[in-house]
Amino acid sequence: MSEISVTPLSRFDENRYLTYPHANGFIDDGRFVILGERRQDGHYLLRCDVATGETTPIAPMRTGLCDERRPSREFDVSPDGHVLAYVGDNTLWVMDPTGSSSAEAVYRGADGDELHELPNLRNDARRALVMLRHGARHGFIEVDLASGKETWRHEVDFWLGHAQYSPFDPAWVGFCHEGPCDETPDRVWAAPTGDSAGARCIFDQHWDDPERRISAGHERWAFHDRSAFVVAYGQSMGRPRGIYEVFPDGRPQRLVTESDRDWHVNVSLDGRWLAIDTTGPHDASGRGWENAAQISDVVVADVSTGERRFVSRSRLRSHPSHPHPVFTPDARWVLFNEADESLENNRVLRAANPFLG
């Protein structure tokens, strides 16, 4: 196994991290990436030059608890780079990460609503999806950023996560049924935007046949088509495992690239490449978490052929130190997280797309 050149964009002692895989962190056509930084007194946002690693502070984040599990630390940036959104103190905040303006409160959780972290901006940055819990029910709301008004509320009786507009066609919204993957038969959902009655599961996990049953997760909606890429985990009883592409418009799901160790997936803007991290060494025997040894590898796959090429080795750790690889907008580089040996701190690294040299 030979590693390509990998360049740190931050140090472990700085404890910086990328935002979530289905969110955007890039501005100025990919020249800069927005990073979070965890400090003892809270979370901060920084603008990082992808070529040099030089950073400029932007602002602290409001980091009051969004739910009982963890404080807000993820964010999303509009494609034009001028609107950044995050949730903290049960409030949706927006700001311009290219300037020096402070965050503005756009929407505060209604009575009984517990807003969750990781909002998702529509391509035009006029609306945002914000996940929530209301009593025993979960869901999301769509918020008009200009007026601060709720324009759509979708609630379900299961734990809902990963609410995101289709970047290709924001007339569709994707979300997932969260929970233990071996107990969740209907992970990937889609709905026409504003139409709760049209919501449905779009990935057949063959749950009625234990020998074909797929345990799935970490879906990421695509930029190049009305579709999403989904991980079929290594612990699935059924085969083939790996990355599938699924569609809300009736086209049949398809296997893109096969593996017994995939964990998270991301896709380039042009839809040619997938960035994947793994549950253990990509070239080790076993499947799923077998022989994981605190290792997560980063690989890139060709969507048209399924061919994979190794990028670099990282480590397994909880959020926000999952590797969570992401392509720069031109797909020349893959950025990913890496925890240190103590699993206490995190840094961000940059590596070349091995298919592009």
C-alpha positions as CSV (number, residue, x, y, z in Angstrom):
1,M,0.0,0.0,0.0
2,S,1.5,3.3,-1.0
3,E,0.2,6.7,0.2
4,I,0.0,9.7,-2.0
5,S,1.2,13.0,-0.6
6,V,-0.9,14.4,2.2
7,T,-0.7,17.9,3.5
8,P,-2.0,19.0,6.9
9,L,-4.1,22.2,6.8
10,S,-4.2,22.4,10.6
11,R,-2.4,21.0,13.7
12,F,-3.8,18.6,16.2
13,D,-3.4,21.1,19.0
14,E,-5.7,23.5,17.1
15,N,-8.5,20.9,17.1
16,R,-10.1,22.0,13.8
17,Y,-12.5,20.0,11.7
18,L,-14.6,20.0,8.6
19,T,-18.3,20.4,8.6
20,Y,-20.7,17.5,8.0
21,P,-20.4,15.5,4.7
22,H,-23.7,16.6,3.2
23,A,-23.1,20.3,4.1
24,N,-20.9,22.7,2.2
25,G,-17.9,24.4,3.7
26,F,-16.2,25.9,0.6
27,I,-16.3,29.6,-0.5
28,D,-14.6,31.6,-3.3
29,D,-14.9,28.7,-5.8
30,G,-13.0,26.4,-3.4
31,R,-10.1,28.7,-2.7
32,F,-11.1,28.7,1.0
33,V,-12.8,26.2,3.3
34,I,-14.6,27.1,6.5
35,L,-13.4,25.1,9.5
36,G,-14.7,24.7,13.0
37,E,-12.4,24.9,15.9
38,R,-13.2,23.4,19.3
39,R,-11.8,25.3,22.3
40,Q,-12.5,24.9,26.0
41,D,-14.6,28.0,25.9
42,G,-16.7,27.0,22.8
43,H,-16.6,26.6,19.1
44,Y,-15.2,29.0,16.5
45,L,-15.3,29.5,12.8
46,L,-12.2,30.1,10.6
47,R,-11.5,30.7,6.9
48,C,-8.7,28.4,5.7
49,D,-6.8,28.8,2.5
50,V,-6.9,25.3,0.9
51,A,-3.5,25.8,-0.9
52,T,-1.5,27.1,2.1
53,G,-3.4,26.2,5.3
54,E,-3.3,29.9,6.4
55,T,-6.4,30.8,8.4
56,T,-8.4,33.9,9.3
57,P,-10.7,33.9,12.3
58,I,-14.3,34.6,11.4
59,A,-16.5,34.5,14.6
60,P,-17.4,32.3,17.6
61,M,-20.5,30.1,17.3
62,R,-23.4,30.1,19.6
63,T,-23.0,26.7,21.1
64,G,-25.8,26.2,23.6
65,L,-27.1,22.6,23.6
66,C,-29.3,21.8,20.6
67,D,-30.4,18.4,22.0
68,E,-29.4,16.2,24.9
69,R,-26.6,14.5,23.0
70,R,-24.1,17.2,22.0
71,P,-23.6,21.0,21.4
72,S,-24.0,22.6,18.0
73,R,-20.8,22.5,15.9
74,E,-21.8,21.8,12.3
75,F,-22.7,24.4,9.7
76,D,-23.7,24.9,6.1
77,V,-22.5,27.5,3.5
78,S,-24.5,28.5,0.4
79,P,-22.9,27.7,-3.0
80,D,-22.1,31.3,-3.6
81,G,-20.2,31.4,-0.2
82,H,-22.1,34.4,1.2
83,V,-24.5,32.8,3.7
84,L,-23.4,30.5,6.5
85,A,-26.1,28.9,8.7
86,Y,-25.9,27.0,12.0
87,V,-28.1,26.2,15.0
88,G,-27.3,27.1,18.6
89,D,-29.3,28.1,21.7
90,N,-32.4,26.6,20.0
91,T,-32.0,29.3,17.3
92,L,-31.1,29.4,13.6
93,W,-28.3,31.8,13.0
94,V,-27.0,33.1,9.6
95,M,-23.9,35.2,8.7
96,D,-21.7,36.1,5.8
97,P,-18.4,34.2,6.3
98,T,-16.6,36.3,3.7
99,G,-17.0,39.5,5.9
100,S,-16.8,40.5,9.5
101,S,-20.5,40.7,10.3
102,S,-21.7,38.8,13.3
103,A,-24.3,36.1,13.2
104,E,-28.0,37.2,13.0
105,A,-30.8,35.2,14.7
106,V,-33.3,34.3,12.0
107,Y,-35.6,31.8,13.6
108,R,-36.1,30.7,17.3
109,G,-37.6,27.4,18.1
110,A,-41.4,27.5,18.7
111,D,-42.8,26.3,22.0
112,G,-42.0,22.6,22.5
113,D,-39.6,22.5,19.6
114,E,-36.0,21.4,20.2
115,L,-33.9,22.5,17.2
116,H,-31.1,20.2,16.2
117,E,-27.7,21.1,14.7
118,L,-26.8,21.0,11.0
119,P,-29.3,23.1,9.0
120,N,-29.2,22.8,5.3
121,L,-29.4,25.8,2.9
122,R,-31.3,25.7,-0.4
123,N,-29.1,26.5,-3.4
124,D,-30.3,30.1,-3.6
125,A,-29.8,30.6,0.2
126,R,-33.4,31.9,0.6
127,R,-34.6,29.0,2.7
128,A,-33.2,26.5,5.1
129,L,-34.2,23.1,6.6
130,V,-33.8,22.8,10.3
131,M,-34.3,19.4,12.1
132,L,-36.2,19.3,15.3
133,R,-37.8,17.2,18.0
134,H,-41.2,18.0,19.4
135,G,-42.2,15.8,22.2
136,A,-42.1,12.2,21.0
137,R,-42.0,13.3,17.3
138,H,-39.1,14.3,15.1
139,G,-39.0,16.2,11.9
140,F,-37.8,19.4,10.2
141,I,-39.1,22.8,9.3
142,E,-38.4,24.9,6.3
143,V,-37.6,28.5,7.2
144,D,-37.8,31.5,4.9
145,L,-34.6,33.4,5.8
146,A,-35.8,36.8,4.7
147,S,-39.0,36.8,6.9
148,G,-37.9,34.3,9.5
149,K,-41.2,32.4,9.0
150,E,-41.8,28.7,9.0
151,T,-43.0,27.7,5.5
152,W,-43.3,23.9,5.9
153,R,-43.2,21.5,8.8
154,H,-42.7,17.7,8.3
155,E,-43.0,15.5,11.4
156,V,-42.8,11.7,11.8
157,D,-43.0,9.2,14.6
158,F,-39.3,8.0,14.1
159,W,-36.0,9.6,14.7
160,L,-35.4,11.7,11.6
161,G,-32.0,13.0,10.5
162,H,-29.9,14.3,7.6
163,A,-32.6,16.6,6.2
164,Q,-31.1,18.1,3.0
165,Y,-32.3,19.7,-0.2
166,S,-31.3,17.9,-3.4
167,P,-28.5,20.2,-4.7
168,F,-29.5,19.2,-8.3
169,D,-33.2,19.8,-7.8
170,P,-34.3,21.6,-4.6
171,A,-37.9,20.7,-5.5
172,W,-36.9,17.5,-3.6
173,V,-35.9,17.0,0.0
174,G,-34.1,14.0,1.4
175,F,-34.0,12.8,4.9
176,C,-33.4,9.5,6.8
177,H,-34.8,7.2,9.4
178,E,-32.0,7.4,12.1
179,G,-31.3,4.5,14.5
180,P,-29.3,1.3,14.7
181,C,-28.7,0.3,11.0
182,D,-29.4,-3.4,11.7
183,E,-32.8,-2.5,13.0
184,T,-33.9,0.1,10.4
185,P,-35.6,-1.2,7.3
186,D,-36.3,2.1,5.7
187,R,-33.3,4.4,6.0
188,V,-33.5,6.7,2.9
189,W,-36.5,8.9,2.3
190,A,-37.5,11.7,-0.1
191,A,-40.3,14.1,-0.4
192,P,-41.3,16.7,-2.9
193,T,-40.5,20.0,-1.2
194,G,-43.5,21.2,0.8
195,D,-45.4,18.0,0.3
196,S,-45.4,15.8,3.4
197,A,-48.0,13.4,1.9
198,G,-45.5,12.6,-0.9
199,A,-42.8,11.4,1.5
200,R,-41.6,7.8,0.9
201,C,-38.7,5.5,1.4
202,I,-36.7,5.3,-1.9
203,F,-34.1,2.5,-1.1
204,D,-35.2,-1.1,-1.0
205,Q,-33.1,-2.8,1.7
206,H,-34.8,-6.2,1.0
207,W,-35.9,-6.4,4.7
208,D,-38.4,-9.1,3.9
209,D,-35.6,-11.5,3.1
210,P,-33.0,-11.9,5.9
211,E,-30.4,-13.4,3.6
212,R,-30.6,-10.3,1.3
213,R,-31.1,-7.7,4.0
214,I,-29.0,-4.5,3.7
215,S,-28.1,-2.3,6.6
216,A,-27.7,1.2,5.2
217,G,-26.9,4.8,6.1
218,H,-25.0,8.0,5.5
219,E,-26.8,9.0,2.3
220,R,-25.5,12.0,0.4
221,W,-27.7,13.7,-2.3
222,A,-25.9,14.3,-5.5
223,F,-25.1,17.5,-7.4
224,H,-25.2,16.1,-11.0
225,D,-28.5,14.2,-10.9
226,R,-31.8,13.8,-8.9
227,S,-30.2,11.0,-6.8
228,A,-28.5,10.1,-3.6
229,F,-25.5,7.8,-2.8
230,V,-26.0,5.4,0.1
231,V,-23.7,3.2,2.1
232,A,-24.6,-0.5,2.4
233,Y,-22.5,-1.4,5.5
234,G,-20.2,-4.3,5.8
235,Q,-22.3,-5.9,8.6
236,S,-25.2,-6.3,6.2
237,M,-26.5,-9.8,5.8
238,G,-27.2,-9.3,2.2
239,R,-24.8,-8.7,-0.7
240,P,-23.5,-6.8,-2.6
241,R,-22.3,-4.3,0.0
242,G,-20.8,-0.9,-0.8
243,I,-22.2,2.3,-2.4
244,Y,-25.6,2.4,-4.1
245,E,-27.2,5.2,-6.1
246,V,-30.9,5.6,-5.5
247,F,-33.5,7.8,-7.1
248,P,-36.8,9.4,-6.1
249,D,-38.3,9.3,-9.6
250,G,-38.8,5.6,-10.1
251,R,-35.4,4.7,-11.7
252,P,-34.1,1.5,-10.2
253,Q,-31.4,1.6,-7.6
254,R,-27.9,0.5,-8.7
255,L,-24.7,-0.7,-7.1
256,V,-21.9,1.8,-7.9
257,T,-18.9,0.2,-6.2
258,E,-18.6,-2.8,-4.0
259,S,-16.9,-3.1,-0.5
260,D,-17.4,-4.7,2.8
261,R,-16.0,-1.8,4.9
262,D,-17.6,1.5,3.7
263,W,-18.7,4.0,6.3
264,H,-19.4,7.5,4.8
265,V,-19.6,8.7,1.2
266,N,-19.4,12.0,-0.6
267,V,-19.6,12.9,-4.3
268,S,-17.8,15.4,-6.6
269,L,-19.9,18.2,-8.1
270,D,-19.7,16.6,-11.6
271,G,-20.7,13.2,-10.2
272,R,-17.6,11.5,-11.5
273,W,-16.0,10.5,-8.2
274,L,-16.9,9.3,-4.8
275,A,-14.9,10.0,-1.6
276,I,-15.3,7.2,0.9
277,D,-14.0,6.4,4.4
278,T,-14.0,2.9,5.9
279,T,-14.6,1.0,9.0
280,G,-11.1,-0.4,9.4
281,P,-8.3,-0.9,6.9
282,H,-9.7,-1.1,3.3
283,D,-7.3,-3.9,2.5
284,A,-7.8,-6.0,5.8
285,S,-9.7,-9.2,6.0
286,G,-13.2,-9.2,7.5
287,R,-16.2,-6.9,7.0
288,G,-17.8,-4.1,8.9
289,W,-16.0,-3.4,12.1
290,E,-14.1,-6.6,12.2
291,N,-10.3,-6.0,12.7
292,A,-10.9,-2.3,12.5
293,A,-8.0,-1.5,14.9
294,Q,-9.0,2.2,15.3
295,I,-8.3,2.7,11.5
296,S,-10.3,4.4,8.9
297,D,-9.0,4.7,5.3
298,V,-9.9,7.3,2.7
299,V,-10.4,6.1,-0.9
300,V,-11.8,7.5,-4.1
301,A,-14.0,5.6,-6.5
302,D,-14.8,6.1,-10.1
303,V,-18.6,6.3,-10.4
304,S,-18.6,5.0,-14.0
305,T,-16.4,1.9,-13.4
306,G,-16.5,1.3,-9.6
307,E,-12.7,1.3,-9.5
308,R,-11.2,2.4,-6.2
309,R,-7.8,4.0,-5.4
310,F,-6.4,4.5,-1.9
311,V,-5.8,8.0,-0.6
312,S,-4.6,7.9,3.0
313,R,-5.1,6.3,6.4
314,S,-6.9,8.1,9.2
315,R,-8.3,7.0,12.6
316,L,-11.7,6.1,14.0
317,R,-13.2,8.5,16.5
318,S,-16.5,10.1,17.4
319,H,-17.8,13.3,15.9
320,P,-16.4,15.6,14.6
321,S,-13.4,13.4,13.9
322,H,-14.9,10.9,11.5
323,P,-12.7,11.3,8.4
324,H,-15.8,12.5,6.4
325,P,-13.8,13.1,3.1
326,V,-15.0,15.8,0.8
327,F,-13.9,17.0,-2.7
328,T,-12.9,20.5,-3.4
329,P,-15.3,22.0,-6.0
330,D,-12.8,21.2,-8.9
331,A,-12.4,17.6,-7.5
332,R,-8.6,18.0,-7.6
333,W,-8.3,17.6,-3.8
334,V,-9.8,15.5,-1.1
335,L,-10.1,17.0,2.4
336,F,-10.6,14.8,5.5
337,N,-10.4,14.8,9.3
338,E,-7.9,12.9,11.3
339,A,-7.8,12.3,15.1
340,D,-4.5,12.1,17.0
341,E,-3.2,8.9,18.7
342,S,-4.9,9.9,21.9
343,L,-8.2,10.3,20.0
344,E,-8.6,13.6,21.9
345,N,-7.8,16.2,19.2
346,N,-8.3,16.6,15.4
347,R,-6.7,18.1,12.4
348,V,-7.7,18.6,8.7
349,L,-5.7,17.2,5.8
350,R,-5.6,17.6,2.0
351,A,-4.6,15.0,-0.5
352,A,-4.7,14.8,-4.3
353,N,-7.5,12.9,-6.0
354,P,-5.6,9.8,-7.1
355,F,-7.4,9.6,-10.4
356,L,-6.3,13.1,-11.4
357,G,-2.7,12.9,-10.3
